[in-house]
């Protein structure tokens, strides 16, 4: 195996065309990775094509992909159902800005599948969905403050960048303080925000104390930076918000149609007032949606009369491409396939559980600081010296350094795992893929240990 200090140069030799593409990218793009400057691998690979569980870069290098588009590709890359639906849709026109059948059909599928969904608002991303949901909640409740959980992720709009996973945390761990995560976000947004701590009784008490100010409490049903199941906490959160007359919103952008057909609210048996969806529901197309009960969505449901809507100051949520025929046609095809093939969830979850069990047992036996956290079909490596007990541990310096080193080795050996991010399996991943992933991780971990880097 190559020493880690030599890895960047040796890996770079396999990326001749990618390196040339990187030079072009640096001249014109603000960041050469789609997620921006916070997540930049040491060796940038530019993808040429993808199929099933694999991607190939412009140099012809093949990778087992556990990125899966950061979650949307629940059926894998270029699944025939997605390709056929997209081709048929494009042939009929890419967008209309006029009413069409596919939007209605997709909404009907979602209302049928999602426990809290009486009405659906389509948009173009999970970020837009959470942004619109906040506006709807404020208008419906008549209150202004937004309560979110520290280290959660609700997209890069202003309210999503208050104490998010990009933050190292401010104030006590059980009662965090709101603070902006990057320049360009007004401090006034922080003043309208309340930060809570995951799986913490003190958070429930703060909701009781601030119930007259809080428009909505927003939580990822399976937090991106805290990938542990919190079913009992979600149930208590639902009880407290109901008791206090505060709207509860689940951010199901990741969990929606992935952890179960009806999302986390179906899996955990906890029904919020509002929910934001995205990723898997679009099968790889840009998509987002806000769903909610008739009461929670009342501030945006149209009367059918534009003049009356204006007089009633109905919430405005407009997007040229929202609910477009390509996205909704592809999305409907994917959702129907998931509905008709429930074994997909069983198989993905079983494969993930197998991988977690084997790698975690290996790391424990070898006394290597490594643990795959997560549930259902996604997972996150944690590599800190102390047991993972709080979302703030994701910013542990040793964990960050080791995670980056591990992911660089994995990519060199043919597993594309993004630095500092969650990994996903899909319906396209099979037993051979799982074994390759496990073997590659073991090799990389042992190599890091041999070099005294773990």
C-alpha positions as semicolon CSV with decimal commas, in nm:
position;residue;x (nm);y (nm);z (nm)
1;X;0,000;0,000;0,000
2;X;0,108;0,358;-0,064
3;X;0,204;0,583;0,225
4;X;-0,061;0,843;0,284
5;X;0,180;1,131;0,228
6;X;0,247;0,995;-0,121
7;X;-0,116;0,920;-0,201
8;X;-0,213;1,258;-0,353
9;X;0,065;1,239;-0,610
10;X;0,012;0,872;-0,695
11;X;-0,366;0,917;-0,719
12;X;-0,316;1,227;-0,933
13;X;-0,131;1,016;-1,188
14;X;-0,454;0,822;-1,247
15;X;-0,648;1,144;-1,307
16;X;-0,479;1,306;-1,607
17;X;-0,801;1,416;-1,776
18;X;-0,967;1,507;-1,447
19;X;-0,670;1,726;-1,359
20;X;-0,703;1,907;-1,691
21;X;-1,075;1,952;-1,628
22;X;-0,994;2,086;-1,282
23;X;-0,780;2,361;-1,433
24;X;-1,072;2,465;-1,652
25;X;-1,311;2,449;-1,356
26;X;-1,092;2,667;-1,138
27;X;-1,106;2,940;-1,403
28;X;-1,485;2,963;-1,412
29;X;-1,653;2,790;-1,115
30;X;-1,671;2,919;-0,758
31;X;-1,600;2,564;-0,642
32;X;-1,502;2,252;-0,834
33;X;-1,733;2,034;-0,625
34;X;-2,107;2,081;-0,639
35;X;-2,144;2,110;-0,263
36;X;-1,913;2,409;-0,249
37;X;-1,589;2,492;-0,071
38;X;-1,660;2,305;0,253
39;X;-1,617;1,960;0,101
40;X;-1,325;1,940;-0,140
41;X;-1,144;1,607;-0,192
42;X;-0,767;1,610;-0,235
43;X;-0,797;1,451;-0,580
44;X;-1,095;1,570;-0,780
45;X;-1,252;1,313;-1,011
46;X;-1,488;1,430;-1,285
47;X;-1,759;1,176;-1,363
48;X;-1,815;1,068;-1,723
49;X;-2,103;0,826;-1,678
50;X;-2,284;0,615;-1,420
51;X;-2,482;0,292;-1,416
52;X;-2,636;0,100;-1,129
53;X;-2,400;0,115;-0,830
54;X;-2,099;0,235;-1,031
55;X;-1,954;0,557;-1,171
56;X;-1,669;0,606;-1,419
57;X;-1,458;0,920;-1,435
58;X;-1,326;1,091;-1,749
59;X;-1,002;0,890;-1,719
60;X;-1,192;0,561;-1,724
61;X;-1,142;0,479;-1,354
62;X;-1,433;0,281;-1,208
63;X;-1,573;0,337;-0,859
64;X;-1,830;0,166;-0,643
65;X;-2,047;0,467;-0,561
66;X;-2,187;0,509;-0,211
67;X;-2,253;0,878;-0,267
68;X;-2,571;0,808;-0,465
69;X;-2,616;1,176;-0,543
70;X;-2,628;1,243;-0,165
71;X;-2,941;1,031;-0,142
72;X;-3,175;1,077;-0,442
73;X;-3,066;0,770;-0,637
74;X;-3,262;0,513;-0,441
75;X;-3,286;0,285;-0,749
76;X;-2,924;0,345;-0,849
77;X;-2,779;0,532;-1,145
78;X;-2,966;0,537;-1,477
79;X;-3,232;0,289;-1,372
80;X;-3,440;0,181;-1,675
81;X;-3,761;0,309;-1,513
82;X;-3,607;0,654;-1,470
83;X;-3,452;0,661;-1,816
84;X;-3,774;0,556;-1,989
85;X;-3,990;0,804;-1,798
86;X;-3,745;1,088;-1,862
87;X;-3,722;1,014;-2,234
88;X;-4,099;1,001;-2,270
89;X;-4,141;1,322;-2,074
90;X;-3,878;1,518;-2,267
91;X;-4,029;1,407;-2,595
92;X;-4,357;1,570;-2,485
93;X;-4,191;1,897;-2,380
94;X;-3,967;1,988;-2,087
95;X;-4,181;2,252;-1,917
96;X;-4,514;2,422;-1,973
97;X;-4,589;2,665;-1,688
98;X;-4,944;2,540;-1,754
99;X;-5,136;2,279;-1,557
100;X;-5,068;1,917;-1,654
101;X;-5,168;1,565;-1,551
102;X;-4,832;1,447;-1,417
103;X;-4,823;1,708;-1,140
104;X;-5,167;1,599;-1,024
105;X;-5,076;1,231;-1,039
106;X;-4,755;1,281;-0,842
107;X;-4,941;1,479;-0,576
108;X;-5,204;1,205;-0,551
109;X;-4,932;0,946;-0,494
110;X;-4,778;1,157;-0,218
111;X;-5,108;1,222;-0,040
112;X;-5,177;0,850;-0,050
113;X;-4,832;0,760;0,084
114;X;-4,751;1,026;0,345
115;X;-4,950;1,029;0,671
116;X;-4,952;1,409;0,721
117;X;-5,016;1,499;0,357
118;X;-5,354;1,649;0,272
119;X;-5,207;1,905;0,033
120;X;-4,883;1,923;-0,170
121;X;-4,672;2,217;-0,288
122;X;-4,403;2,131;-0,546
123;X;-4,074;2,315;-0,576
124;X;-3,727;2,236;-0,709
125;X;-3,514;2,123;-0,415
126;X;-3,517;2,027;-0,051
127;X;-3,376;2,370;0,027
128;X;-3,672;2,540;-0,137
129;X;-3,909;2,302;0,042
130;X;-3,782;2,389;0,390
131;X;-3,772;2,761;0,301
132;X;-4,134;2,758;0,185
133;X;-4,243;2,543;0,480
134;X;-4,108;2,804;0,723
135;X;-4,303;3,076;0,545
136;X;-4,621;2,866;0,549
137;X;-4,580;2,786;0,919
138;X;-4,533;3,150;1,013
139;X;-4,836;3,257;0,814
140;X;-5,054;2,977;0,950
141;X;-4,948;3,021;1,314
142;X;-4,922;3,400;1,321
143;X;-4,592;3,361;1,511
144;X;-4,242;3,441;1,391
145;X;-3,965;3,239;1,556
146;X;-3,827;2,923;1,403
147;X;-3,691;2,645;1,626
148;X;-3,439;2,408;1,474
149;X;-3,193;2,160;1,616
150;X;-2,823;2,240;1,637
151;X;-2,616;2,051;1,376
152;X;-2,924;1,977;1,170
153;X;-2,934;2,052;0,800
154;X;-3,224;2,217;0,621
155;X;-3,047;2,359;0,317
156;X;-2,837;2,674;0,262
157;X;-3,109;2,939;0,287
158;X;-3,065;3,192;0,566
159;X;-3,264;3,004;0,832
160;X;-3,085;2,683;0,736
161;X;-2,749;2,844;0,811
162;X;-2,811;2,919;1,177
163;X;-2,626;2,663;1,390
164;X;-2,630;2,401;1,115
165;X;-2,394;2,106;1,068
166;X;-2,137;2,359;0,942
167;X;-2,127;2,511;1,291
168;X;-1,909;2,385;1,573
169;X;-2,181;2,482;1,817
170;X;-2,229;2,779;2,046
171;X;-2,341;2,785;2,407
172;X;-2,424;2,485;2,627
173;X;-2,464;2,154;2,445
174;X;-2,812;2,104;2,592
175;X;-2,925;2,463;2,527
176;X;-2,735;2,588;2,221
177;X;-2,736;2,947;2,108
178;X;-2,823;3,060;1,753
179;X;-2,540;3,198;1,543
180;X;-2,480;3,252;1,172
181;X;-2,269;2,991;0,992
182;X;-2,121;3,203;0,713
183;X;-2,092;3,558;0,589
184;X;-2,390;3,704;0,410
185;X;-2,647;3,576;0,661
186;X;-2,803;3,862;0,859
187;X;-2,772;3,853;1,236
188;X;-3,144;3,937;1,242
189;X;-3,213;3,585;1,119
190;X;-3,033;3,449;1,424
191;X;-3,250;3,670;1,643
192;X;-3,560;3,506;1,496
193;X;-3,417;3,157;1,553
194;X;-3,421;2,923;1,848
195;X;-3,173;2,637;1,865
196;X;-3,253;2,310;2,040
197;X;-3,048;1,999;2,115
198;X;-3,130;1,656;1,971
199;X;-3,277;1,392;2,200
200;X;-3,267;1,621;2,500
201;X;-3,537;1,679;2,763
202;X;-3,427;2,041;2,803
203;X;-3,533;2,105;2,442
204;X;-3,888;2,001;2,524
205;X;-3,896;2,235;2,822
206;X;-3,773;2,526;2,611
207;X;-4,057;2,467;2,366
208;X;-4,304;2,490;2,655
209;X;-4,144;2,814;2,774
210;X;-4,136;2,975;2,429
211;X;-4,460;2,835;2,287
212;X;-4,611;3,181;2,229
213;X;-4,317;3,282;2,010
214;X;-4,243;2,963;1,814
215;X;-4,412;2,931;1,475
216;X;-4,269;2,589;1,401
217;X;-4,027;2,331;1,536
218;X;-3,828;2,169;1,256
219;X;-3,635;1,845;1,291
220;X;-3,472;1,597;1,058
221;X;-3,641;1,269;1,144
222;X;-3,298;1,110;1,097
223;X;-3,049;1,396;1,143
224;X;-2,768;1,425;0,888
225;X;-2,508;1,499;1,155
226;X;-2,661;1,277;1,423
227;X;-2,758;0,959;1,236
228;X;-2,908;0,775;1,528
229;X;-3,268;0,665;1,563
230;X;-3,469;0,893;1,792
231;X;-3,818;0,745;1,769
232;X;-3,897;0,795;2,137
233;X;-3,778;1,156;2,125
234;X;-3,986;1,224;1,814
235;X;-4,292;1,093;1,995
236;X;-4,227;1,317;2,295
237;X;-4,163;1,611;2,063
238;X;-4,498;1,551;1,895
239;X;-4,671;1,539;2,233
240;X;-4,514;1,864;2,351
241;X;-4,578;2,060;2,032
242;X;-4,942;1,944;2,033
243;X;-4,975;2,040;2,398
244;X;-4,827;2,385;2,328
245;X;-5,011;2,456;2,003
246;X;-4,685;2,472;1,807
247;X;-4,655;2,336;1,454
248;X;-4,418;2,042;1,410
249;X;-4,236;1,993;1,083
250;X;-4,027;1,695;0,976
251;X;-3,748;1,758;0,729
252;X;-3,786;1,438;0,528
253;X;-3,568;1,544;0,239
254;X;-3,342;1,245;0,309
255;X;-3,581;1,009;0,486
256;X;-3,878;1,061;0,254
257;X;-3,943;0,751;0,041
258;X;-3,607;0,613;0,160
259;X;-3,647;0,483;0,514
260;X;-4,000;0,370;0,429
261;X;-4,251;0,432;0,153
262;X;-4,433;0,691;0,367
263;X;-4,110;0,827;0,509
264;X;-3,998;0,850;0,870
265;X;-4,346;0,944;0,986
266;X;-4,472;0,608;0,864
267;X;-4,172;0,415;0,996
268;X;-4,175;0,576;1,342
269;X;-4,549;0,624;1,375
270;X;-4,517;0,998;1,447
271;X;-4,721;1,236;1,230
272;X;-4,610;1,601;1,203
273;X;-4,817;1,895;1,079
274;X;-4,583;1,973;0,789
275;X;-4,301;1,793;0,611
276;X;-4,041;1,880;0,349
277;X;-3,957;1,620;0,086
278;X;-3,699;1,595;-0,193
279;X;-3,418;1,368;-0,312
280;X;-3,557;1,012;-0,351
281;X;-3,902;1,126;-0,466
282;X;-3,746;1,262;-0,785
283;X;-3,531;0,964;-0,877
284;X;-3,239;1,195;-0,957
285;X;-3,433;1,490;-1,100
286;X;-3,426;1,827;-0,916
287;X;-3,730;1,817;-0,689
288;X;-3,876;1,933;-0,362
289;X;-4,218;1,942;-0,200
290;X;-4,394;2,071;0,108
291;X;-4,678;1,855;0,235
292;X;-4,906;1,909;0,529
293;X;-5,245;1,886;0,686
294;X;-5,526;2,104;0,557
295;X;-5,498;2,320;0,868
296;X;-5,120;2,360;0,856
297;X;-5,129;2,444;0,483
298;X;-5,429;2,679;0,511
299;X;-5,217;2,992;0,462
300;X;-5,113;2,882;0,113
301;X;-5,414;2,687;-0,017
302;X;-5,565;2,897;-0,296
303;X;-5,930;3,001;-0,306
304;X;-5,914;2,985;-0,684
305;X;-5,965;3,361;-0,705
306;X;-5,638;3,558;-0,741
307;X;-5,800;3,875;-0,609
308;X;-5,928;3,702;-0,297
309;X;-5,591;3,530;-0,244
310;X;-5,420;3,870;-0,259
311;X;-5,669;4,022;-0,014
312;X;-5,615;3,731;0,225
313;X;-5,238;3,765;0,178
314;X;-5,194;3,399;0,089
315;X;-4,835;3,275;0,104
316;X;-4,648;3,320;-0,222
317;X;-4,449;3,022;-0,349
318;X;-4,371;3,052;-0,718
319;X;-4,118;2,865;-0,934
320;X;-4,099;2,846;-1,311
321;X;-3,988;2,483;-1,300
322;X;-4,183;2,373;-0,992
323;X;-4,387;2,061;-1,063
324;X;-4,257;2,046;-1,419
325;X;-4,365;1,748;-1,634
326;X;-4,021;1,585;-1,654
327;X;-3,963;1,581;-1,278
328;X;-4,316;1,475;-1,185
329;X;-4,331;1,207;-1,453
330;X;-3,999;1,058;-1,344
331;X;-4,089;1,101;-0,978
332;X;-4,421;0,924;-1,021
333;X;-4,253;0,633;-1,198
334;X;-4,001;0,595;-0,913
335;X;-4,260;0,630;-0,637
336;X;-4,491;0,376;-0,802
337;X;-4,201;0,133;-0,836
338;X;-4,118;0,174;-0,467
339;X;-4,484;0,126;-0,375
340;X;-4,512;-0,191;-0,581
341;X;-4,180;-0,339;-0,466
342;X;-4,161;-0,305;-0,086
343;X;-3,880;-0,562;-0,078
344;X;-3,649;-0,282;-0,196
345;X;-3,655;-0,134;0,154
346;X;-3,601;-0,469;0,323
347;X;-3,306;-0,555;0,098
348;X;-3,133;-0,216;0,124
349;X;-3,170;-0,208;0,500
350;X;-3,043;-0,565;0,538
351;X;-2,739;-0,496;0,323
352;X;-2,657;-0,183;0,522
353;X;-2,703;-0,361;0,854
354;X;-2,471;-0,639;0,738
355;X;-2,199;-0,394;0,641
356;X;-2,230;-0,196;0,964
357;X;-2,219;-0,509;1,178
358;X;-1,913;-0,652;1,005
359;X;-1,710;-0,332;0,994
360;X;-1,796;-0,226;1,348
361;X;-1,701;-0,569;1,482
362;X;-1,375;-0,556;1,286
363;X;-1,287;-0,210;1,419
364;X;-1,366;-0,313;1,775
365;X;-1,155;-0,628;1,747
366;X;-0,860;-0,431;1,604
367;X;-0,910;-0,144;1,849
368;X;-0,943;0,103;1,561
369;X;-1,136;0,426;1,627
370;X;-1,405;0,368;1,367
371;X;-1,779;0,315;1,377
372;X;-2,042;0,322;1,106
373;X;-2,340;0,513;1,245
374;X;-2,679;0,535;1,080
375;X;-2,998;0,349;1,013
376;X;-3,189;0,202;0,721
377;X;-2,988;0,241;0,398
378;X;-2,747;0,518;0,496
379;X;-2,444;0,540;0,718
380;X;-2,170;0,773;0,835
381;X;-1,822;0,680;0,958
382;X;-1,731;0,827;1,295
383;X;-1,362;0,819;1,384
384;X;-1,323;1,018;1,704
385;X;-1,138;0,894;2,010
386;X;-1,445;0,920;2,232
387;X;-1,779;0,743;2,175
388;X;-2,022;0,938;1,961
389;X;-2,273;1,096;2,200
390;X;-2,357;1,438;2,058
391;X;-2,378;1,595;1,712
392;X;-2,095;1,833;1,807
393;X;-1,861;1,533;1,804
394;X;-1,876;1,552;1,423
395;X;-1,637;1,847;1,454
396;X;-1,383;1,652;1,660
397;X;-1,047;1,729;1,496
398;X;-0,929;1,368;1,501
399;X;-1,254;1,248;1,346
400;X;-1,235;1,505;1,067
401;X;-0,871;1,433;0,986
402;X;-0,915;1,054;0,992
403;X;-1,236;1,067;0,790
404;X;-1,068;1,261;0,512
405;X;-0,771;1,022;0,506
406;X;-0,998;0,717;0,495
407;X;-1,211;0,857;0,213
408;X;-0,904;0,944;0,007
409;X;-0,775;0,587;0,040
410;X;-1,118;0,446;-0,046
411;X;-1,146;0,655;-0,362
412;X;-0,797;0,552;-0,470
413;X;-0,897;0,187;-0,423
414;X;-1,221;0,226;-0,616
415;X;-1,490;0,319;-0,361
416;X;-1,628;0,670;-0,398
417;X;-1,715;0,782;-0,048
418;X;-1,738;1,162;-0,008
419;X;-1,537;1,327;0,268
420;X;-1,733;1,420;0,580
421;X;-2,067;1,301;0,451
422;X;-2,324;1,028;0,474
423;X;-2,302;0,726;0,245
424;X;-2,597;0,547;0,087
425;X;-2,680;0,209;-0,054
426;X;-2,946;0,177;-0,323
427;X;-3,157;-0,093;-0,481
428;X;-2,873;-0,135;-0,731
429;X;-2,619;-0,239;-0,465
430;X;-2,583;-0,612;-0,420
431;X;-2,395;-0,859;-0,202
432;X;-2,081;-0,834;-0,416
433;X;-2,083;-0,456;-0,375
434;X;-2,125;-0,489;0,000
435;X;-1,834;-0,732;0,028
436;X;-1,612;-0,508;-0,185
437;X;-1,702;-0,209;0,033
438;X;-1,624;-0,399;0,353
439;X;-1,296;-0,542;0,225
440;X;-1,181;-0,203;0,094
441;X;-1,264;-0,032;0,421
442;X;-1,076;-0,296;0,619
443;X;-0,769;-0,261;0,397
444;X;-0,772;0,117;0,427
445;X;-0,819;0,112;0,804
446;X;-0,536;-0,136;0,853
447;X;-0,308;0,073;0,632
448;X;-0,385;0,388;0,831
449;X;-0,317;0,194;1,152
450;X;0,015;0,060;1,015
451;X;0,125;0,419;0,949
452;X;0,023;0,525;1,302
453;X;-0,243;0,753;1,155
454;X;-0,517;0,592;1,367
